[in-house]
Amino acid sequence: MDRGGRGKGHLFVKGHVVRVVPERKWSNALVDEAERIMAEGIEARIAAADVGAAAEAAATRDELLQIQGNDANNTDDRQAAIREMT
């Protein structure tokens, strides 16, 4: 599960987005999906992915990148600060 932001959690199974859930339901969705994987198997859960979940996750990612920029961790600034300390 990836806490995707913007009030949503993205639930991944083997790299596939299978569900996007409201953040307040994140924990319950994670437990539910784990139980379903145990009962049905991983491949069945991937096949049963919510239609549109991957597209919704991608749209949220793109929206966050627009807000934060491609480098939300400020990698260049952090590396420069480390160089100054050494």
PDB file of N, CA, C and O in Angstrom:
ATOM      1  N   MET A   1       0.856  -1.181   0.000  1.00  0.00           N
ATOM      2  CA  MET A   1       0.000   0.000   0.000  1.00  0.00           C
ATOM      3  C   MET A   1       0.884   1.220   0.000  1.00  0.00           C
ATOM      4  O   MET A   1       1.876   1.292   0.726  1.00  0.00           O
ATOM      5  N   ASP A   2       0.521   2.152  -0.803  1.00  0.00           N
ATOM      6  CA  ASP A   2       1.233   3.414  -0.874  1.00  0.00           C
ATOM      7  C   ASP A   2       0.265   4.493  -0.443  1.00  0.00           C
ATOM      8  O   ASP A   2      -0.822   4.626  -1.005  1.00  0.00           O
ATOM      9  N   ARG A   3       0.659   5.256   0.544  1.00  0.00           N
ATOM     10  CA  ARG A   3      -0.187   6.372   0.938  1.00  0.00           C
ATOM     11  C   ARG A   3       0.037   7.465  -0.076  1.00  0.00           C
ATOM     12  O   ARG A   3       0.912   8.316   0.077  1.00  0.00           O
ATOM     13  N   GLY A   4      -0.771   7.425  -1.114  1.00  0.00           N
ATOM     14  CA  GLY A   4      -0.559   8.256  -2.290  1.00  0.00           C
ATOM     15  C   GLY A   4      -0.745   9.735  -2.090  1.00  0.00           C
ATOM     16  O   GLY A   4      -0.301  10.521  -2.926  1.00  0.00           O
ATOM     17  N   GLY A   5      -1.371  10.138  -1.034  1.00  0.00           N
ATOM     18  CA  GLY A   5      -1.582  11.557  -0.810  1.00  0.00           C
ATOM     19  C   GLY A   5      -2.919  12.008  -1.343  1.00  0.00           C
ATOM     20  O   GLY A   5      -3.676  11.242  -1.941  1.00  0.00           O
ATOM     21  N   ARG A   6      -3.184  13.286  -1.105  1.00  0.00           N
ATOM     22  CA  ARG A   6      -4.445  13.882  -1.544  1.00  0.00           C
ATOM     23  C   ARG A   6      -5.631  13.113  -0.978  1.00  0.00           C
ATOM     24  O   ARG A   6      -6.682  13.030  -1.613  1.00  0.00           O
ATOM     25  N   GLY A   7      -5.460  12.543   0.236  1.00  0.00           N
ATOM     26  CA  GLY A   7      -6.553  11.860   0.910  1.00  0.00           C
ATOM     27  C   GLY A   7      -6.839  10.462   0.405  1.00  0.00           C
ATOM     28  O   GLY A   7      -7.890   9.896   0.704  1.00  0.00           O
ATOM     29  N   LYS A   8      -5.910   9.897  -0.362  1.00  0.00           N
ATOM     30  CA  LYS A   8      -6.135   8.573  -0.942  1.00  0.00           C
ATOM     31  C   LYS A   8      -4.963   7.659  -0.630  1.00  0.00           C
ATOM     32  O   LYS A   8      -3.829   8.114  -0.478  1.00  0.00           O
ATOM     33  N   GLY A   9      -5.246   6.368  -0.535  1.00  0.00           N
ATOM     34  CA  GLY A   9      -4.209   5.358  -0.408  1.00  0.00           C
ATOM     35  C   GLY A   9      -4.256   4.450  -1.620  1.00  0.00           C
ATOM     36  O   GLY A   9      -5.334   4.037  -2.049  1.00  0.00           O
ATOM     37  N   HIS A  10      -3.094   4.137  -2.176  1.00  0.00           N
ATOM     38  CA  HIS A  10      -3.016   3.275  -3.360  1.00  0.00           C
ATOM     39  C   HIS A  10      -2.565   1.894  -2.904  1.00  0.00           C
ATOM     40  O   HIS A  10      -1.514   1.749  -2.280  1.00  0.00           O
ATOM     41  N   LEU A  11      -3.354   0.897  -3.217  1.00  0.00           N
ATOM     42  CA  LEU A  11      -3.061  -0.467  -2.806  1.00  0.00           C
ATOM     43  C   LEU A  11      -2.457  -1.214  -3.982  1.00  0.00           C
ATOM     44  O   LEU A  11      -3.098  -1.394  -5.017  1.00  0.00           O
ATOM     45  N   PHE A  12      -1.204  -1.650  -3.808  1.00  0.00           N
ATOM     46  CA  PHE A  12      -0.467  -2.359  -4.857  1.00  0.00           C
ATOM     47  C   PHE A  12      -0.349  -3.835  -4.501  1.00  0.00           C
ATOM     48  O   PHE A  12      -0.177  -4.195  -3.336  1.00  0.00           O
ATOM     49  N   VAL A  13      -0.444  -4.678  -5.514  1.00  0.00           N
ATOM     50  CA  VAL A  13      -0.152  -6.103  -5.383  1.00  0.00           C
ATOM     51  C   VAL A  13       0.838  -6.438  -6.493  1.00  0.00           C
ATOM     52  O   VAL A  13       0.515  -6.351  -7.678  1.00  0.00           O
ATOM     53  N   LYS A  14       2.042  -6.821  -6.095  1.00  0.00           N
ATOM     54  CA  LYS A  14       3.113  -7.143  -7.045  1.00  0.00           C
ATOM     55  C   LYS A  14       3.293  -6.047  -8.093  1.00  0.00           C
ATOM     56  O   LYS A  14       3.449  -6.332  -9.280  1.00  0.00           O
ATOM     57  N   GLY A  15       3.271  -4.797  -7.647  1.00  0.00           N
ATOM     58  CA  GLY A  15       3.515  -3.676  -8.540  1.00  0.00           C
ATOM     59  C   GLY A  15       2.304  -3.188  -9.319  1.00  0.00           C
ATOM     60  O   GLY A  15       2.413  -2.224 -10.077  1.00  0.00           O
ATOM     61  N   HIS A  16       1.160  -3.826  -9.151  1.00  0.00           N
ATOM     62  CA  HIS A  16      -0.074  -3.425  -9.842  1.00  0.00           C
ATOM     63  C   HIS A  16      -0.985  -2.689  -8.866  1.00  0.00           C
ATOM     64  O   HIS A  16      -1.227  -3.167  -7.758  1.00  0.00           O
ATOM     65  N   VAL A  17      -1.491  -1.529  -9.275  1.00  0.00           N
ATOM     66  CA  VAL A  17      -2.455  -0.824  -8.442  1.00  0.00           C
ATOM     67  C   VAL A  17      -3.777  -1.571  -8.561  1.00  0.00           C
ATOM     68  O   VAL A  17      -4.350  -1.660  -9.647  1.00  0.00           O
ATOM     69  N   VAL A  18      -4.256  -2.101  -7.454  1.00  0.00           N
ATOM     70  CA  VAL A  18      -5.504  -2.859  -7.501  1.00  0.00           C
ATOM     71  C   VAL A  18      -6.690  -2.094  -6.909  1.00  0.00           C
ATOM     72  O   VAL A  18      -7.846  -2.375  -7.226  1.00  0.00           O
ATOM     73  N   ARG A  19      -6.386  -1.128  -6.051  1.00  0.00           N
ATOM     74  CA  ARG A  19      -7.457  -0.322  -5.454  1.00  0.00           C
ATOM     75  C   ARG A  19      -6.913   1.032  -5.039  1.00  0.00           C
ATOM     76  O   ARG A  19      -5.745   1.163  -4.673  1.00  0.00           O
ATOM     77  N   VAL A  20      -7.764   2.021  -5.100  1.00  0.00           N
ATOM     78  CA  VAL A  20      -7.481   3.328  -4.521  1.00  0.00           C
ATOM     79  C   VAL A  20      -8.594   3.562  -3.510  1.00  0.00           C
ATOM     80  O   VAL A  20      -9.776   3.521  -3.852  1.00  0.00           O
ATOM     81  N   VAL A  21      -8.207   3.807  -2.263  1.00  0.00           N
ATOM     82  CA  VAL A  21      -9.198   3.934  -1.190  1.00  0.00           C
ATOM     83  C   VAL A  21      -8.989   5.243  -0.434  1.00  0.00           C
ATOM     84  O   VAL A  21      -7.877   5.772  -0.401  1.00  0.00           O
ATOM     85  N   PRO A  22     -10.045   5.762   0.166  1.00  0.00           N
ATOM     86  CA  PRO A  22      -9.874   6.945   1.010  1.00  0.00           C
ATOM     87  C   PRO A  22      -8.892   6.632   2.139  1.00  0.00           C
ATOM     88  O   PRO A  22      -8.888   5.521   2.670  1.00  0.00           O
ATOM     89  N   GLU A  23      -8.066   7.603   2.503  1.00  0.00           N
ATOM     90  CA  GLU A  23      -7.046   7.389   3.520  1.00  0.00           C
ATOM     91  C   GLU A  23      -7.621   6.876   4.831  1.00  0.00           C
ATOM     92  O   GLU A  23      -6.973   6.089   5.521  1.00  0.00           O
ATOM     93  N   ARG A  24      -8.818   7.305   5.182  1.00  0.00           N
ATOM     94  CA  ARG A  24      -9.413   6.871   6.452  1.00  0.00           C
ATOM     95  C   ARG A  24      -9.750   5.381   6.445  1.00  0.00           C
ATOM     96  O   ARG A  24      -9.936   4.781   7.504  1.00  0.00           O
ATOM     97  N   LYS A  25      -9.829   4.785   5.256  1.00  0.00           N
ATOM     98  CA  LYS A  25     -10.129   3.352   5.144  1.00  0.00           C
ATOM     99  C   LYS A  25      -8.895   2.524   4.799  1.00  0.00           C
ATOM    100  O   LYS A  25      -9.001   1.325   4.542  1.00  0.00           O
ATOM    101  N   TRP A  26      -7.731   3.159   4.792  1.00  0.00           N
ATOM    102  CA  TRP A  26      -6.485   2.549   4.354  1.00  0.00           C
ATOM    103  C   TRP A  26      -6.144   1.281   5.119  1.00  0.00           C
ATOM    104  O   TRP A  26      -5.865   0.249   4.508  1.00  0.00           O
ATOM    105  N   SER A  27      -6.163   1.339   6.427  1.00  0.00           N
ATOM    106  CA  SER A  27      -5.788   0.170   7.244  1.00  0.00           C
ATOM    107  C   SER A  27      -6.727  -0.994   7.008  1.00  0.00           C
ATOM    108  O   SER A  27      -6.281  -2.128   6.831  1.00  0.00           O
ATOM    109  N   ASN A  28      -8.014  -0.728   7.004  1.00  0.00           N
ATOM    110  CA  ASN A  28      -8.992  -1.801   6.773  1.00  0.00           C
ATOM    111  C   ASN A  28      -8.841  -2.398   5.381  1.00  0.00           C
ATOM    112  O   ASN A  28      -8.967  -3.611   5.211  1.00  0.00           O
ATOM    113  N   ALA A  29      -8.574  -1.562   4.387  1.00  0.00           N
ATOM    114  CA  ALA A  29      -8.403  -2.051   3.016  1.00  0.00           C
ATOM    115  C   ALA A  29      -7.172  -2.941   2.911  1.00  0.00           C
ATOM    116  O   ALA A  29      -7.192  -3.947   2.202  1.00  0.00           O
ATOM    117  N   LEU A  30      -6.104  -2.579   3.610  1.00  0.00           N
ATOM    118  CA  LEU A  30      -4.882  -3.370   3.588  1.00  0.00           C
ATOM    119  C   LEU A  30      -5.120  -4.756   4.185  1.00  0.00           C
ATOM    120  O   LEU A  30      -4.702  -5.761   3.612  1.00  0.00           O
ATOM    121  N   VAL A  31      -5.787  -4.807   5.326  1.00  0.00           N
ATOM    122  CA  VAL A  31      -6.100  -6.092   5.962  1.00  0.00           C
ATOM    123  C   VAL A  31      -7.033  -6.905   5.075  1.00  0.00           C
ATOM    124  O   VAL A  31      -6.833  -8.107   4.901  1.00  0.00           O
ATOM    125  N   ASP A  32      -8.042  -6.262   4.517  1.00  0.00           N
ATOM    126  CA  ASP A  32      -8.992  -6.946   3.635  1.00  0.00           C
ATOM    127  C   ASP A  32      -8.280  -7.557   2.432  1.00  0.00           C
ATOM    128  O   ASP A  32      -8.545  -8.699   2.056  1.00  0.00           O
ATOM    129  N   GLU A  33      -7.378  -6.790   1.836  1.00  0.00           N
ATOM    130  CA  GLU A  33      -6.672  -7.293   0.652  1.00  0.00           C
ATOM    131  C   GLU A  33      -5.758  -8.456   1.023  1.00  0.00           C
ATOM    132  O   GLU A  33      -5.657  -9.422   0.267  1.00  0.00           O
ATOM    133  N   ALA A  34      -5.095  -8.379   2.167  1.00  0.00           N
ATOM    134  CA  ALA A  34      -4.239  -9.485   2.613  1.00  0.00           C
ATOM    135  C   ALA A  34      -5.067 -10.752   2.805  1.00  0.00           C
ATOM    136  O   ALA A  34      -4.639 -11.839   2.417  1.00  0.00           O
ATOM    137  N   GLU A  35      -6.235 -10.617   3.394  1.00  0.00           N
ATOM    138  CA  GLU A  35      -7.115 -11.780   3.587  1.00  0.00           C
ATOM    139  C   GLU A  35      -7.572 -12.354   2.247  1.00  0.00           C
ATOM    140  O   GLU A  35      -7.642 -13.571   2.078  1.00  0.00           O
ATOM    141  N   ARG A  36      -7.881 -11.478   1.304  1.00  0.00           N
ATOM    142  CA  ARG A  36      -8.302 -11.943  -0.025  1.00  0.00           C
ATOM    143  C   ARG A  36      -7.160 -12.643  -0.759  1.00  0.00           C
ATOM    144  O   ARG A  36      -7.379 -13.639  -1.448  1.00  0.00           O
ATOM    145  N   ILE A  37      -5.950 -12.125  -0.610  1.00  0.00           N
ATOM    146  CA  ILE A  37      -4.794 -12.780  -1.235  1.00  0.00           C
ATOM    147  C   ILE A  37      -4.624 -14.185  -0.661  1.00  0.00           C
ATOM    148  O   ILE A  37      -4.374 -15.136  -1.402  1.00  0.00           O
ATOM    149  N   MET A  38      -4.759 -14.310   0.637  1.00  0.00           N
ATOM    150  CA  MET A  38      -4.629 -15.635   1.271  1.00  0.00           C
ATOM    151  C   MET A  38      -5.712 -16.588   0.771  1.00  0.00           C
ATOM    152  O   MET A  38      -5.440 -17.770   0.558  1.00  0.00           O
ATOM    153  N   ALA A  39      -6.917 -16.099   0.584  1.00  0.00           N
ATOM    154  CA  ALA A  39      -8.039 -16.953   0.173  1.00  0.00           C
ATOM    155  C   ALA A  39      -8.031 -17.246  -1.330  1.00  0.00           C
ATOM    156  O   ALA A  39      -8.345 -18.361  -1.748  1.00  0.00           O
ATOM    157  N   GLU A  40      -7.673 -16.249  -2.136  1.00  0.00           N
ATOM    158  CA  GLU A  40      -7.831 -16.360  -3.593  1.00  0.00           C
ATOM    159  C   GLU A  40      -6.522 -16.507  -4.358  1.00  0.00           C
ATOM    160  O   GLU A  40      -6.501 -17.048  -5.463  1.00  0.00           O
ATOM    161  N   GLY A  41      -5.445 -16.029  -3.777  1.00  0.00           N
ATOM    162  CA  GLY A  41      -4.156 -16.034  -4.453  1.00  0.00           C
ATOM    163  C   GLY A  41      -3.849 -14.680  -5.069  1.00  0.00           C
ATOM    164  O   GLY A  41      -4.746 -13.892  -5.367  1.00  0.00           O
ATOM    165  N   ILE A  42      -2.567 -14.432  -5.249  1.00  0.00           N
ATOM    166  CA  ILE A  42      -2.110 -13.127  -5.746  1.00  0.00           C
ATOM    167  C   ILE A  42      -2.604 -12.854  -7.166  1.00  0.00           C
ATOM    168  O   ILE A  42      -3.109 -11.769  -7.454  1.00  0.00           O
ATOM    169  N   GLU A  43      -2.460 -13.829  -8.041  1.00  0.00           N
ATOM    170  CA  GLU A  43      -2.846 -13.599  -9.440  1.00  0.00           C
ATOM    171  C   GLU A  43      -4.334 -13.285  -9.564  1.00  0.00           C
ATOM    172  O   GLU A  43      -4.730 -12.464 -10.392  1.00  0.00           O
ATOM    173  N   ALA A  44      -5.154 -13.930  -8.749  1.00  0.00           N
ATOM    174  CA  ALA A  44      -6.595 -13.661  -8.776  1.00  0.00           C
ATOM    175  C   ALA A  44      -6.889 -12.238  -8.319  1.00  0.00           C
ATOM    176  O   ALA A  44      -7.779 -11.579  -8.857  1.00  0.00           O
ATOM    177  N   ARG A  45      -6.136 -11.761  -7.321  1.00  0.00           N
ATOM    178  CA  ARG A  45      -6.360 -10.403  -6.838  1.00  0.00           C
ATOM    179  C   ARG A  45      -5.928  -9.372  -7.881  1.00  0.00           C
ATOM    180  O   ARG A  45      -6.580  -8.341  -8.049  1.00  0.00           O
ATOM    181  N   ILE A  46      -4.832  -9.653  -8.575  1.00  0.00           N
ATOM    182  CA  ILE A  46      -4.399  -8.740  -9.643  1.00  0.00           C
ATOM    183  C   ILE A  46      -5.454  -8.699 -10.744  1.00  0.00           C
ATOM    184  O   ILE A  46      -5.781  -7.632 -11.265  1.00  0.00           O
ATOM    185  N   ALA A  47      -5.983  -9.876 -11.093  1.00  0.00           N
ATOM    186  CA  ALA A  47      -7.015  -9.945 -12.134  1.00  0.00           C
ATOM    187  C   ALA A  47      -8.289  -9.214 -11.713  1.00  0.00           C
ATOM    188  O   ALA A  47      -9.037  -8.726 -12.561  1.00  0.00           O
ATOM    189  N   ALA A  48      -8.535  -9.139 -10.405  1.00  0.00           N
ATOM    190  CA  ALA A  48      -9.753  -8.506  -9.897  1.00  0.00           C
ATOM    191  C   ALA A  48      -9.546  -7.031  -9.560  1.00  0.00           C
ATOM    192  O   ALA A  48     -10.372  -6.435  -8.867  1.00  0.00           O
ATOM    193  N   ALA A  49      -8.474  -6.447 -10.033  1.00  0.00           N
ATOM    194  CA  ALA A  49      -8.180  -5.045  -9.734  1.00  0.00           C
ATOM    195  C   ALA A  49      -9.348  -4.157 -10.146  1.00  0.00           C
ATOM    196  O   ALA A  49     -10.014  -4.404 -11.152  1.00  0.00           O
ATOM    197  N   ASP A  50      -9.581  -3.121  -9.349  1.00  0.00           N
ATOM    198  CA  ASP A  50     -10.634  -2.161  -9.674  1.00  0.00           C
ATOM    199  C   ASP A  50     -10.328  -1.514 -11.022  1.00  0.00           C
ATOM    200  O   ASP A  50      -9.215  -1.046 -11.263  1.00  0.00           O
ATOM    201  N   VAL A  51     -11.318  -1.497 -11.881  1.00  0.00           N
ATOM    202  CA  VAL A  51     -11.165  -0.836 -13.177  1.00  0.00           C
ATOM    203  C   VAL A  51     -10.917   0.655 -12.907  1.00  0.00           C
ATOM    204  O   VAL A  51     -11.673   1.300 -12.180  1.00  0.00           O
ATOM    205  N   GLY A  52      -9.888   1.168 -13.482  1.00  0.00           N
ATOM    206  CA  GLY A  52      -9.579   2.585 -13.315  1.00  0.00           C
ATOM    207  C   GLY A  52      -8.651   2.903 -12.158  1.00  0.00           C
ATOM    208  O   GLY A  52      -8.237   4.053 -12.010  1.00  0.00           O
ATOM    209  N   ALA A  53      -8.308   1.918 -11.330  1.00  0.00           N
ATOM    210  CA  ALA A  53      -7.441   2.193 -10.176  1.00  0.00           C
ATOM    211  C   ALA A  53      -6.072   2.677 -10.619  1.00  0.00           C
ATOM    212  O   ALA A  53      -5.539   3.633 -10.055  1.00  0.00           O
ATOM    213  N   ALA A  54      -5.503   2.034 -11.616  1.00  0.00           N
ATOM    214  CA  ALA A  54      -4.169   2.438 -12.088  1.00  0.00           C
ATOM    215  C   ALA A  54      -4.205   3.846 -12.667  1.00  0.00           C
ATOM    216  O   ALA A  54      -3.294   4.639 -12.429  1.00  0.00           O
ATOM    217  N   ALA A  55      -5.236   4.156 -13.414  1.00  0.00           N
ATOM    218  CA  ALA A  55      -5.356   5.488 -14.006  1.00  0.00           C
ATOM    219  C   ALA A  55      -5.554   6.550 -12.918  1.00  0.00           C
ATOM    220  O   ALA A  55      -4.997   7.645 -13.004  1.00  0.00           O
ATOM    221  N   GLU A  56      -6.341   6.221 -11.909  1.00  0.00           N
ATOM    222  CA  GLU A  56      -6.560   7.161 -10.809  1.00  0.00           C
ATOM    223  C   GLU A  56      -5.260   7.406 -10.044  1.00  0.00           C
ATOM    224  O   GLU A  56      -4.951   8.541  -9.681  1.00  0.00           O
ATOM    225  N   ALA A  57      -4.503   6.337  -9.803  1.00  0.00           N
ATOM    226  CA  ALA A  57      -3.223   6.481  -9.115  1.00  0.00           C
ATOM    227  C   ALA A  57      -2.253   7.322  -9.941  1.00  0.00           C
ATOM    228  O   ALA A  57      -1.545   8.168  -9.395  1.00  0.00           O
ATOM    229  N   ALA A  58      -2.218   7.098 -11.235  1.00  0.00           N
ATOM    230  CA  ALA A  58      -1.335   7.870 -12.113  1.00  0.00           C
ATOM    231  C   ALA A  58      -1.736   9.344 -12.123  1.00  0.00           C
ATOM    232  O   ALA A  58      -0.876  10.224 -12.114  1.00  0.00           O
ATOM    233  N   ALA A  59      -3.025   9.606 -12.141  1.00  0.00           N
ATOM    234  CA  ALA A  59      -3.502  10.996 -12.137  1.00  0.00           C
ATOM    235  C   ALA A  59      -3.116  11.686 -10.830  1.00  0.00           C
ATOM    236  O   ALA A  59      -2.708  12.847 -10.841  1.00  0.00           O
ATOM    237  N   THR A  60      -3.242  10.986  -9.712  1.00  0.00           N
ATOM    238  CA  THR A  60      -2.845  11.550  -8.423  1.00  0.00           C
ATOM    239  C   THR A  60      -1.348  11.824  -8.403  1.00  0.00           C
ATOM    240  O   THR A  60      -0.908  12.863  -7.911  1.00  0.00           O
ATOM    241  N   ARG A  61      -0.564  10.886  -8.940  1.00  0.00           N
ATOM    242  CA  ARG A  61       0.890  11.068  -9.011  1.00  0.00           C
ATOM    243  C   ARG A  61       1.232  12.303  -9.836  1.00  0.00           C
ATOM    244  O   ARG A  61       2.055  13.121  -9.422  1.00  0.00           O
ATOM    245  N   ASP A  62       0.610  12.438 -10.987  1.00  0.00           N
ATOM    246  CA  ASP A  62       0.877  13.591 -11.845  1.00  0.00           C
ATOM    247  C   ASP A  62       0.495  14.893 -11.157  1.00  0.00           C
ATOM    248  O   ASP A  62       1.206  15.893 -11.261  1.00  0.00           O
ATOM    249  N   GLU A  63      -0.629  14.874 -10.456  1.00  0.00           N
ATOM    250  CA  GLU A  63      -1.079  16.064  -9.736  1.00  0.00           C
ATOM    251  C   GLU A  63      -0.073  16.450  -8.649  1.00  0.00           C
ATOM    252  O   GLU A  63       0.260  17.626  -8.497  1.00  0.00           O
ATOM    253  N   LEU A  64       0.407  15.466  -7.901  1.00  0.00           N
ATOM    254  CA  LEU A  64       1.382  15.746  -6.846  1.00  0.00           C
ATOM    255  C   LEU A  64       2.707  16.240  -7.426  1.00  0.00           C
ATOM    256  O   LEU A  64       3.350  17.115  -6.846  1.00  0.00           O
ATOM    257  N   LEU A  65       3.112  15.686  -8.560  1.00  0.00           N
ATOM    258  CA  LEU A  65       4.340  16.158  -9.194  1.00  0.00           C
ATOM    259  C   LEU A  65       4.207  17.607  -9.636  1.00  0.00           C
ATOM    260  O   LEU A  65       5.176  18.364  -9.573  1.00  0.00           O
ATOM    261  N   GLN A  66       3.015  18.004 -10.086  1.00  0.00           N
ATOM    262  CA  GLN A  66       2.781  19.395 -10.466  1.00  0.00           C
ATOM    263  C   GLN A  66       2.919  20.313  -9.255  1.00  0.00           C
ATOM    264  O   GLN A  66       3.443  21.423  -9.356  1.00  0.00           O
ATOM    265  N   ILE A  67       2.439  19.831  -8.114  1.00  0.00           N
ATOM    266  CA  ILE A  67       2.492  20.634  -6.888  1.00  0.00           C
ATOM    267  C   ILE A  67       3.912  20.659  -6.317  1.00  0.00           C
ATOM    268  O   ILE A  67       4.426  21.717  -5.954  1.00  0.00           O
ATOM    269  N   GLN A  68       4.539  19.478  -6.241  1.00  0.00           N
ATOM    270  CA  GLN A  68       5.824  19.342  -5.556  1.00  0.00           C
ATOM    271  C   GLN A  68       7.021  19.478  -6.489  1.00  0.00           C
ATOM    272  O   GLN A  68       8.129  19.769  -6.039  1.00  0.00           O
ATOM    273  N   GLY A  69       6.809  19.276  -7.752  1.00  0.00           N
ATOM    274  CA  GLY A  69       7.928  19.214  -8.679  1.00  0.00           C
ATOM    275  C   GLY A  69       8.445  17.786  -8.749  1.00  0.00           C
ATOM    276  O   GLY A  69       8.060  16.935  -7.946  1.00  0.00           O
ATOM    277  N   ASN A  70       9.310  17.533  -9.702  1.00  0.00           N
ATOM    278  CA  ASN A  70       9.824  16.178  -9.895  1.00  0.00           C
ATOM    279  C   ASN A  70      10.748  15.728  -8.783  1.00  0.00           C
ATOM    280  O   ASN A  70      10.982  14.529  -8.628  1.00  0.00           O
ATOM    281  N   ASP A  71      11.278  16.658  -8.005  1.00  0.00           N
ATOM    282  CA  ASP A  71      12.209  16.302  -6.954  1.00  0.00           C
ATOM    283  C   ASP A  71      11.681  16.792  -5.611  1.00  0.00           C
ATOM    284  O   ASP A  71      12.189  17.765  -5.053  1.00  0.00           O
ATOM    285  N   ALA A  72      10.676  16.125  -5.105  1.00  0.00           N
ATOM    286  CA  ALA A  72      10.054  16.523  -3.847  1.00  0.00           C
ATOM    287  C   ALA A  72      11.013  16.409  -2.672  1.00  0.00           C
ATOM    288  O   ALA A  72      10.793  17.040  -1.638  1.00  0.00           O
ATOM    289  N   ASN A  73      12.068  15.621  -2.808  1.00  0.00           N
ATOM    290  CA  ASN A  73      13.046  15.452  -1.732  1.00  0.00           C
ATOM    291  C   ASN A  73      14.175  16.472  -1.790  1.00  0.00           C
ATOM    292  O   ASN A  73      15.080  16.445  -0.957  1.00  0.00           O
ATOM    293  N   ASN A  74      14.126  17.377  -2.774  1.00  0.00           N
ATOM    294  CA  ASN A  74      15.158  18.406  -2.914  1.00  0.00           C
ATOM    295  C   ASN A  74      16.559  17.795  -2.947  1.00  0.00           C
ATOM    296  O   ASN A  74      17.464  18.259  -2.253  1.00  0.00           O
ATOM    297  N   THR A  75      16.724  16.763  -3.749  1.00  0.00           N
ATOM    298  CA  THR A  75      17.974  16.017  -3.805  1.00  0.00           C
ATOM    299  C   THR A  75      19.169  16.908  -4.090  1.00  0.00           C
ATOM    300  O   THR A  75      20.191  16.800  -3.412  1.00  0.00           O
ATOM    301  N   ASP A  76      19.065  17.777  -5.068  1.00  0.00           N
ATOM    302  CA  ASP A  76      20.195  18.643  -5.417  1.00  0.00           C
ATOM    303  C   ASP A  76      20.604  19.520  -4.237  1.00  0.00           C
ATOM    304  O   ASP A  76      21.792  19.666  -3.952  1.00  0.00           O
ATOM    305  N   ASP A  77      19.621  20.102  -3.551  1.00  0.00           N
ATOM    306  CA  ASP A  77      19.917  20.954  -2.398  1.00  0.00           C
ATOM    307  C   ASP A  77      20.565  20.155  -1.269  1.00  0.00           C
ATOM    308  O   ASP A  77      21.506  20.623  -0.630  1.00  0.00           O
ATOM    309  N   ARG A  78      20.061  18.962  -1.032  1.00  0.00           N
ATOM    310  CA  ARG A  78      20.625  18.118   0.033  1.00  0.00           C
ATOM    311  C   ARG A  78      22.050  17.696  -0.297  1.00  0.00           C
ATOM    312  O   ARG A  78      22.923  17.719   0.571  1.00  0.00           O
ATOM    313  N   GLN A  79      22.284  17.315  -1.534  1.00  0.00           N
ATOM    314  CA  GLN A  79      23.636  16.931  -1.922  1.00  0.00           C
ATOM    315  C   GLN A  79      24.590  18.112  -1.798  1.00  0.00           C
ATOM    316  O   GLN A  79      25.725  17.934  -1.356  1.00  0.00           O
ATOM    317  N   ALA A  80      24.168  19.287  -2.167  1.00  0.00           N
ATOM    318  CA  ALA A  80      25.006  20.482  -2.046  1.00  0.00           C
ATOM    319  C   ALA A  80      25.322  20.759  -0.572  1.00  0.00           C
ATOM    320  O   ALA A  80      26.457  21.101  -0.240  1.00  0.00           O
ATOM    321  N   ALA A  81      24.343  20.618   0.304  1.00  0.00           N
ATOM    322  CA  ALA A  81      24.567  20.833   1.724  1.00  0.00           C
ATOM    323  C   ALA A  81      25.571  19.842   2.299  1.00  0.00           C
ATOM    324  O   ALA A  81      26.401  20.196   3.136  1.00  0.00           O
ATOM    325  N   ILE A  82      25.485  18.598   1.840  1.00  0.00           N
ATOM    326  CA  ILE A  82      26.432  17.573   2.303  1.00  0.00           C
ATOM    327  C   ILE A  82      27.841  17.912   1.828  1.00  0.00           C
ATOM    328  O   ILE A  82      28.806  17.776   2.581  1.00  0.00           O
ATOM    329  N   ARG A  83      27.955  18.353   0.578  1.00  0.00           N
ATOM    330  CA  ARG A  83      29.278  18.740   0.053  1.00  0.00           C
ATOM    331  C   ARG A  83      29.882  19.891   0.876  1.00  0.00           C
ATOM    332  O   ARG A  83      31.087  19.925   1.122  1.00  0.00           O
ATOM    333  N   GLU A  84      29.034  20.816   1.289  1.00  0.00           N
ATOM    334  CA  GLU A  84      29.533  21.951   2.086  1.00  0.00           C
ATOM    335  C   GLU A  84      30.027  21.501   3.450  1.00  0.00           C
ATOM    336  O   GLU A  84      30.934  22.121   4.006  1.00  0.00           O
ATOM    337  N   MET A  85      29.457  20.441   4.001  1.00  0.00           N
ATOM    338  CA  MET A  85      29.840  19.959   5.324  1.00  0.00           C
ATOM    339  C   MET A  85      31.154  19.174   5.297  1.00  0.00           C
ATOM    340  O   MET A  85      31.830  19.046   6.318  1.00  0.00           O
ATOM    341  N   THR A  86      31.506  18.653   4.121  1.00  0.00           N
ATOM    342  CA  THR A  86      32.716  17.823   4.044  1.00  0.00           C
ATOM    343  C   THR A  86      33.923  18.604   3.615  1.00  0.00           C
ATOM    344  O   THR A  86      35.014  18.044   3.504  1.00  0.00           O
TER     345      THR A  86
END
